[in-house]
Structures are given as structure tokens and as C-alpha cells.
Amino acid sequence: MSQAVIQLGPVTCPSCIKKIEAAVSKIDGVETVKVLFNSSKVKAEFDGNKTSGNDISETIQKLGYEVQSVKES
């Protein structure tokens, strides 16, 4: 199981969290996703054979949110 921590620009509303979590959880291979409101980070666990931190990042950007960095492990 792979993990990614994605640093976003400021997340300003609780509905933003739900929107990001819903979109990322639909990606094939994503097991868990959590948006940390205070630190504007997304933590995700996923199957590295099916998706990647960059794929998750692209999905978040398509929703209109700024991605500042992606750390995958």
C-alpha cells in the first residue's frame, strides 16, 4: 500500500473537504482519503499499481484547488 501527502493551497470551507474526499475516493485503487482542514493537506492510501500521488493531485487540481506539493511513500 502506498501513501501520499498532498499540500494544498488554503482550504476555506468544510464543503471543500467533502468535495475533495468524494472525488479522490472514486479513483480506482484509492483505499482511504482524509483532508486535514487546518493544515490544508490531503492524506491518501492507495494501491500503487492502480494509481499514484500525481493522479490524485491531478484530480484535485481539476476540481479547482491549488496543489503545492506531493510527497509519496
Jmol script that loads the backbone (N, CA, C; Angstrom):
load data "model"
ATOM      1  N   MET A   1       0.853  -1.179   0.000  1.00  0.00           N
ATOM      2  CA  MET A   1       0.000   0.000   0.000  1.00  0.00           C
ATOM      3  C   MET A   1       0.896   1.238   0.000  1.00  0.00           C
ATOM      4  N   SER A   2       0.626   2.156  -0.894  1.00  0.00           N
ATOM      5  CA  SER A   2       1.370   3.412  -0.977  1.00  0.00           C
ATOM      6  C   SER A   2       0.602   4.513  -0.272  1.00  0.00           C
ATOM      7  N   GLN A   3       1.329   5.559   0.091  1.00  0.00           N
ATOM      8  CA  GLN A   3       0.709   6.713   0.741  1.00  0.00           C
ATOM      9  C   GLN A   3       1.169   7.989   0.055  1.00  0.00           C
ATOM     10  N   ALA A   4       0.320   8.995   0.090  1.00  0.00           N
ATOM     11  CA  ALA A   4       0.686  10.310  -0.421  1.00  0.00           C
ATOM     12  C   ALA A   4       0.176  11.368   0.539  1.00  0.00           C
ATOM     13  N   VAL A   5       0.987  12.400   0.704  1.00  0.00           N
ATOM     14  CA  VAL A   5       0.569  13.595   1.430  1.00  0.00           C
ATOM     15  C   VAL A   5       0.662  14.734   0.426  1.00  0.00           C
ATOM     16  N   ILE A   6      -0.466  15.364   0.174  1.00  0.00           N
ATOM     17  CA  ILE A   6      -0.549  16.416  -0.830  1.00  0.00           C
ATOM     18  C   ILE A   6      -0.841  17.731  -0.124  1.00  0.00           C
ATOM     19  N   GLN A   7       0.071  18.683  -0.278  1.00  0.00           N
ATOM     20  CA  GLN A   7      -0.102  20.006   0.320  1.00  0.00           C
ATOM     21  C   GLN A   7      -0.895  20.872  -0.647  1.00  0.00           C
ATOM     22  N   LEU A   8      -1.998  21.405  -0.159  1.00  0.00           N
ATOM     23  CA  LEU A   8      -2.855  22.264  -0.966  1.00  0.00           C
ATOM     24  C   LEU A   8      -2.634  23.722  -0.599  1.00  0.00           C
ATOM     25  N   GLY A   9      -3.174  24.613  -1.443  1.00  0.00           N
ATOM     26  CA  GLY A   9      -3.311  25.998  -1.040  1.00  0.00           C
ATOM     27  C   GLY A   9      -4.381  26.034   0.037  1.00  0.00           C
ATOM     28  N   PRO A  10      -4.669  27.193   0.586  1.00  0.00           N
ATOM     29  CA  PRO A  10      -5.654  27.266   1.682  1.00  0.00           C
ATOM     30  C   PRO A  10      -7.013  26.661   1.302  1.00  0.00           C
ATOM     31  N   VAL A  11      -7.509  25.786   2.164  1.00  0.00           N
ATOM     32  CA  VAL A  11      -8.853  25.219   2.019  1.00  0.00           C
ATOM     33  C   VAL A  11      -9.745  26.022   2.958  1.00  0.00           C
ATOM     34  N   THR A  12     -10.776  26.652   2.407  1.00  0.00           N
ATOM     35  CA  THR A  12     -11.514  27.656   3.173  1.00  0.00           C
ATOM     36  C   THR A  12     -12.890  27.238   3.669  1.00  0.00           C
ATOM     37  N   CYS A  13     -13.381  26.081   3.241  1.00  0.00           N
ATOM     38  CA  CYS A  13     -14.739  25.741   3.669  1.00  0.00           C
ATOM     39  C   CYS A  13     -14.888  24.239   3.889  1.00  0.00           C
ATOM     40  N   PRO A  14     -15.736  23.852   4.831  1.00  0.00           N
ATOM     41  CA  PRO A  14     -15.970  22.421   5.085  1.00  0.00           C
ATOM     42  C   PRO A  14     -16.512  21.676   3.864  1.00  0.00           C
ATOM     43  N   SER A  15     -17.288  22.355   3.024  1.00  0.00           N
ATOM     44  CA  SER A  15     -17.814  21.669   1.842  1.00  0.00           C
ATOM     45  C   SER A  15     -16.696  21.345   0.850  1.00  0.00           C
ATOM     46  N   CYS A  16     -15.609  22.122   0.881  1.00  0.00           N
ATOM     47  CA  CYS A  16     -14.446  21.829   0.035  1.00  0.00           C
ATOM     48  C   CYS A  16     -13.856  20.475   0.416  1.00  0.00           C
ATOM     49  N   ILE A  17     -13.800  20.208   1.708  1.00  0.00           N
ATOM     50  CA  ILE A  17     -13.257  18.944   2.203  1.00  0.00           C
ATOM     51  C   ILE A  17     -14.067  17.784   1.644  1.00  0.00           C
ATOM     52  N   LYS A  18     -15.374  17.869   1.746  1.00  0.00           N
ATOM     53  CA  LYS A  18     -16.238  16.790   1.265  1.00  0.00           C
ATOM     54  C   LYS A  18     -16.102  16.601  -0.240  1.00  0.00           C
ATOM     55  N   LYS A  19     -15.978  17.708  -0.973  1.00  0.00           N
ATOM     56  CA  LYS A  19     -15.843  17.649  -2.426  1.00  0.00           C
ATOM     57  C   LYS A  19     -14.546  16.928  -2.819  1.00  0.00           C
ATOM     58  N   ILE A  20     -13.442  17.283  -2.162  1.00  0.00           N
ATOM     59  CA  ILE A  20     -12.151  16.656  -2.455  1.00  0.00           C
ATOM     60  C   ILE A  20     -12.177  15.181  -2.067  1.00  0.00           C
ATOM     61  N   GLU A  21     -12.657  14.882  -0.860  1.00  0.00           N
ATOM     62  CA  GLU A  21     -12.694  13.489  -0.400  1.00  0.00           C
ATOM     63  C   GLU A  21     -13.558  12.628  -1.313  1.00  0.00           C
ATOM     64  N   ALA A  22     -14.693  13.147  -1.749  1.00  0.00           N
ATOM     65  CA  ALA A  22     -15.585  12.380  -2.624  1.00  0.00           C
ATOM     66  C   ALA A  22     -14.918  12.083  -3.965  1.00  0.00           C
ATOM     67  N   ALA A  23     -14.267  13.084  -4.546  1.00  0.00           N
ATOM     68  CA  ALA A  23     -13.637  12.895  -5.859  1.00  0.00           C
ATOM     69  C   ALA A  23     -12.455  11.935  -5.781  1.00  0.00           C
ATOM     70  N   VAL A  24     -11.615  12.089  -4.769  1.00  0.00           N
ATOM     71  CA  VAL A  24     -10.428  11.238  -4.646  1.00  0.00           C
ATOM     72  C   VAL A  24     -10.825   9.800  -4.317  1.00  0.00           C
ATOM     73  N   SER A  25     -11.852   9.619  -3.503  1.00  0.00           N
ATOM     74  CA  SER A  25     -12.265   8.258  -3.133  1.00  0.00           C
ATOM     75  C   SER A  25     -12.814   7.475  -4.325  1.00  0.00           C
ATOM     76  N   LYS A  26     -13.210   8.163  -5.396  1.00  0.00           N
ATOM     77  CA  LYS A  26     -13.724   7.492  -6.594  1.00  0.00           C
ATOM     78  C   LYS A  26     -12.613   6.983  -7.513  1.00  0.00           C
ATOM     79  N   ILE A  27     -11.374   7.402  -7.266  1.00  0.00           N
ATOM     80  CA  ILE A  27     -10.256   6.967  -8.103  1.00  0.00           C
ATOM     81  C   ILE A  27      -9.984   5.486  -7.836  1.00  0.00           C
ATOM     82  N   ASP A  28      -9.887   4.706  -8.908  1.00  0.00           N
ATOM     83  CA  ASP A  28      -9.621   3.275  -8.769  1.00  0.00           C
ATOM     84  C   ASP A  28      -8.283   3.067  -8.063  1.00  0.00           C
ATOM     85  N   GLY A  29      -8.302   2.293  -6.990  1.00  0.00           N
ATOM     86  CA  GLY A  29      -7.085   1.997  -6.246  1.00  0.00           C
ATOM     87  C   GLY A  29      -6.945   2.765  -4.948  1.00  0.00           C
ATOM     88  N   VAL A  30      -7.714   3.844  -4.784  1.00  0.00           N
ATOM     89  CA  VAL A  30      -7.640   4.625  -3.543  1.00  0.00           C
ATOM     90  C   VAL A  30      -8.397   3.885  -2.444  1.00  0.00           C
ATOM     91  N   GLU A  31      -7.714   3.627  -1.333  1.00  0.00           N
ATOM     92  CA  GLU A  31      -8.319   2.928  -0.197  1.00  0.00           C
ATOM     93  C   GLU A  31      -8.903   3.915   0.810  1.00  0.00           C
ATOM     94  N   THR A  32      -8.108   4.911   1.208  1.00  0.00           N
ATOM     95  CA  THR A  32      -8.581   5.912   2.168  1.00  0.00           C
ATOM     96  C   THR A  32      -8.120   7.292   1.733  1.00  0.00           C
ATOM     97  N   VAL A  33      -8.910   8.292   2.095  1.00  0.00           N
ATOM     98  CA  VAL A  33      -8.529   9.685   1.838  1.00  0.00           C
ATOM     99  C   VAL A  33      -9.062  10.534   2.975  1.00  0.00           C
ATOM    100  N   LYS A  34      -8.241  11.463   3.434  1.00  0.00           N
ATOM    101  CA  LYS A  34      -8.649  12.371   4.502  1.00  0.00           C
ATOM    102  C   LYS A  34      -8.064  13.741   4.211  1.00  0.00           C
ATOM    103  N   VAL A  35      -8.909  14.764   4.266  1.00  0.00           N
ATOM    104  CA  VAL A  35      -8.456  16.143   4.111  1.00  0.00           C
ATOM    105  C   VAL A  35      -8.311  16.744   5.497  1.00  0.00           C
ATOM    106  N   LEU A  36      -7.131  17.273   5.773  1.00  0.00           N
ATOM    107  CA  LEU A  36      -6.857  17.928   7.053  1.00  0.00           C
ATOM    108  C   LEU A  36      -7.075  19.427   6.863  1.00  0.00           C
ATOM    109  N   PHE A  37      -8.188  19.931   7.401  1.00  0.00           N
ATOM    110  CA  PHE A  37      -8.625  21.305   7.150  1.00  0.00           C
ATOM    111  C   PHE A  37      -7.605  22.337   7.627  1.00  0.00           C
ATOM    112  N   ASN A  38      -7.129  22.212   8.865  1.00  0.00           N
ATOM    113  CA  ASN A  38      -6.248  23.234   9.439  1.00  0.00           C
ATOM    114  C   ASN A  38      -4.905  23.341   8.736  1.00  0.00           C
ATOM    115  N   SER A  39      -4.391  22.224   8.225  1.00  0.00           N
ATOM    116  CA  SER A  39      -3.086  22.252   7.558  1.00  0.00           C
ATOM    117  C   SER A  39      -3.203  22.224   6.032  1.00  0.00           C
ATOM    118  N   SER A  40      -4.419  22.165   5.512  1.00  0.00           N
ATOM    119  CA  SER A  40      -4.674  22.118   4.064  1.00  0.00           C
ATOM    120  C   SER A  40      -3.887  20.999   3.389  1.00  0.00           C
ATOM    121  N   LYS A  41      -3.962  19.808   3.980  1.00  0.00           N
ATOM    122  CA  LYS A  41      -3.284  18.648   3.411  1.00  0.00           C
ATOM    123  C   LYS A  41      -4.293  17.550   3.110  1.00  0.00           C
ATOM    124  N   VAL A  42      -3.956  16.744   2.117  1.00  0.00           N
ATOM    125  CA  VAL A  42      -4.732  15.552   1.799  1.00  0.00           C
ATOM    126  C   VAL A  42      -3.821  14.357   2.049  1.00  0.00           C
ATOM    127  N   LYS A  43      -4.300  13.411   2.859  1.00  0.00           N
ATOM    128  CA  LYS A  43      -3.565  12.166   3.082  1.00  0.00           C
ATOM    129  C   LYS A  43      -4.362  11.049   2.430  1.00  0.00           C
ATOM    130  N   ALA A  44      -3.677  10.249   1.625  1.00  0.00           N
ATOM    131  CA  ALA A  44      -4.358   9.163   0.921  1.00  0.00           C
ATOM    132  C   ALA A  44      -3.521   7.898   0.967  1.00  0.00           C
ATOM    133  N   GLU A  45      -4.191   6.762   1.085  1.00  0.00           N
ATOM    134  CA  GLU A  45      -3.570   5.448   0.940  1.00  0.00           C
ATOM    135  C   GLU A  45      -4.158   4.822  -0.317  1.00  0.00           C
ATOM    136  N   PHE A  46      -3.280   4.208  -1.119  1.00  0.00           N
ATOM    137  CA  PHE A  46      -3.747   3.693  -2.402  1.00  0.00           C
ATOM    138  C   PHE A  46      -2.865   2.544  -2.871  1.00  0.00           C
ATOM    139  N   ASP A  47      -3.390   1.799  -3.831  1.00  0.00           N
ATOM    140  CA  ASP A  47      -2.659   0.718  -4.483  1.00  0.00           C
ATOM    141  C   ASP A  47      -1.794   1.352  -5.568  1.00  0.00           C
ATOM    142  N   GLY A  48      -0.479   1.309  -5.374  1.00  0.00           N
ATOM    143  CA  GLY A  48       0.446   1.932  -6.314  1.00  0.00           C
ATOM    144  C   GLY A  48       0.450   1.306  -7.696  1.00  0.00           C
ATOM    145  N   ASN A  49      -0.149   0.129  -7.846  1.00  0.00           N
ATOM    146  CA  ASN A  49      -0.259  -0.496  -9.161  1.00  0.00           C
ATOM    147  C   ASN A  49      -1.432   0.061  -9.963  1.00  0.00           C
ATOM    148  N   LYS A  50      -2.345   0.749  -9.284  1.00  0.00           N
ATOM    149  CA  LYS A  50      -3.547   1.256  -9.951  1.00  0.00           C
ATOM    150  C   LYS A  50      -3.556   2.772 -10.118  1.00  0.00           C
ATOM    151  N   THR A  51      -2.901   3.495  -9.216  1.00  0.00           N
ATOM    152  CA  THR A  51      -2.903   4.956  -9.286  1.00  0.00           C
ATOM    153  C   THR A  51      -1.641   5.481  -8.618  1.00  0.00           C
ATOM    154  N   SER A  52      -1.490   6.803  -8.583  1.00  0.00           N
ATOM    155  CA  SER A  52      -0.294   7.403  -7.990  1.00  0.00           C
ATOM    156  C   SER A  52      -0.663   8.713  -7.304  1.00  0.00           C
ATOM    157  N   GLY A  53       0.275   9.233  -6.551  1.00  0.00           N
ATOM    158  CA  GLY A  53       0.074  10.532  -5.917  1.00  0.00           C
ATOM    159  C   GLY A  53      -0.167  11.622  -6.945  1.00  0.00           C
ATOM    160  N   ASN A  54       0.501  11.515  -8.093  1.00  0.00           N
ATOM    161  CA  ASN A  54       0.301  12.514  -9.145  1.00  0.00           C
ATOM    162  C   ASN A  54      -1.095  12.428  -9.747  1.00  0.00           C
ATOM    163  N   ASP A  55      -1.628  11.213  -9.890  1.00  0.00           N
ATOM    164  CA  ASP A  55      -3.005  11.061 -10.387  1.00  0.00           C
ATOM    165  C   ASP A  55      -3.994  11.713  -9.416  1.00  0.00           C
ATOM    166  N   ILE A  56      -3.770  11.487  -8.130  1.00  0.00           N
ATOM    167  CA  ILE A  56      -4.637  12.082  -7.108  1.00  0.00           C
ATOM    168  C   ILE A  56      -4.522  13.603  -7.156  1.00  0.00           C
ATOM    169  N   SER A  57      -3.297  14.093  -7.285  1.00  0.00           N
ATOM    170  CA  SER A  57      -3.052  15.533  -7.378  1.00  0.00           C
ATOM    171  C   SER A  57      -3.784  16.145  -8.572  1.00  0.00           C
ATOM    172  N   GLU A  58      -3.721  15.478  -9.720  1.00  0.00           N
ATOM    173  CA  GLU A  58      -4.398  15.979 -10.921  1.00  0.00           C
ATOM    174  C   GLU A  58      -5.906  16.055 -10.716  1.00  0.00           C
ATOM    175  N   THR A  59      -6.474  15.064 -10.042  1.00  0.00           N
ATOM    176  CA  THR A  59      -7.912  15.071  -9.761  1.00  0.00           C
ATOM    177  C   THR A  59      -8.278  16.276  -8.905  1.00  0.00           C
ATOM    178  N   ILE A  60      -7.464  16.566  -7.897  1.00  0.00           N
ATOM    179  CA  ILE A  60      -7.714  17.709  -7.013  1.00  0.00           C
ATOM    180  C   ILE A  60      -7.599  19.015  -7.793  1.00  0.00           C
ATOM    181  N   GLN A  61      -6.602  19.105  -8.675  1.00  0.00           N
ATOM    182  CA  GLN A  61      -6.433  20.322  -9.476  1.00  0.00           C
ATOM    183  C   GLN A  61      -7.614  20.533 -10.420  1.00  0.00           C
ATOM    184  N   LYS A  62      -8.150  19.457 -10.975  1.00  0.00           N
ATOM    185  CA  LYS A  62      -9.306  19.562 -11.872  1.00  0.00           C
ATOM    186  C   LYS A  62     -10.535  20.103 -11.147  1.00  0.00           C
ATOM    187  N   LEU A  63     -10.576  19.924  -9.819  1.00  0.00           N
ATOM    188  CA  LEU A  63     -11.676  20.474  -9.019  1.00  0.00           C
ATOM    189  C   LEU A  63     -11.496  21.973  -8.778  1.00  0.00           C
ATOM    190  N   GLY A  64     -10.306  22.490  -9.112  1.00  0.00           N
ATOM    191  CA  GLY A  64     -10.057  23.921  -8.963  1.00  0.00           C
ATOM    192  C   GLY A  64      -9.229  24.302  -7.752  1.00  0.00           C
ATOM    193  N   TYR A  65      -8.591  23.317  -7.122  1.00  0.00           N
ATOM    194  CA  TYR A  65      -7.778  23.600  -5.934  1.00  0.00           C
ATOM    195  C   TYR A  65      -6.302  23.595  -6.293  1.00  0.00           C
ATOM    196  N   GLU A  66      -5.547  24.468  -5.644  1.00  0.00           N
ATOM    197  CA  GLU A  66      -4.114  24.578  -5.877  1.00  0.00           C
ATOM    198  C   GLU A  66      -3.377  23.458  -5.141  1.00  0.00           C
ATOM    199  N   VAL A  67      -2.506  22.758  -5.856  1.00  0.00           N
ATOM    200  CA  VAL A  67      -1.642  21.748  -5.244  1.00  0.00           C
ATOM    201  C   VAL A  67      -0.233  22.324  -5.193  1.00  0.00           C
ATOM    202  N   GLN A  68       0.336  22.385  -3.985  1.00  0.00           N
ATOM    203  CA  GLN A  68       1.669  22.955  -3.818  1.00  0.00           C
ATOM    204  C   GLN A  68       2.762  21.899  -3.847  1.00  0.00           C
ATOM    205  N   SER A  69       2.483  20.704  -3.325  1.00  0.00           N
ATOM    206  CA  SER A  69       3.488  19.636  -3.342  1.00  0.00           C
ATOM    207  C   SER A  69       2.824  18.279  -3.156  1.00  0.00           C
ATOM    208  N   VAL A  70       3.534  17.241  -3.617  1.00  0.00           N
ATOM    209  CA  VAL A  70       3.077  15.859  -3.472  1.00  0.00           C
ATOM    210  C   VAL A  70       4.246  15.045  -2.930  1.00  0.00           C
ATOM    211  N   LYS A  71       4.035  14.394  -1.791  1.00  0.00           N
ATOM    212  CA  LYS A  71       5.052  13.502  -1.219  1.00  0.00           C
ATOM    213  C   LYS A  71       4.465  12.105  -1.175  1.00  0.00           C
ATOM    214  N   GLU A  72       5.132  11.191  -1.856  1.00  0.00           N
ATOM    215  CA  GLU A  72       4.629   9.824  -1.960  1.00  0.00           C
ATOM    216  C   GLU A  72       5.591   8.869  -1.269  1.00  0.00           C
ATOM    217  N   SER A  73       5.042   7.889  -0.571  1.00  0.00           N
ATOM    218  CA  SER A  73       5.891   6.877   0.073  1.00  0.00           C
ATOM    219  C   SER A  73       5.246   5.511  -0.017  1.00  0.00           C
TER     220      SER A  73
END
end "model"
wireframe off; spacefill off
backbone 0.3
color backbone group
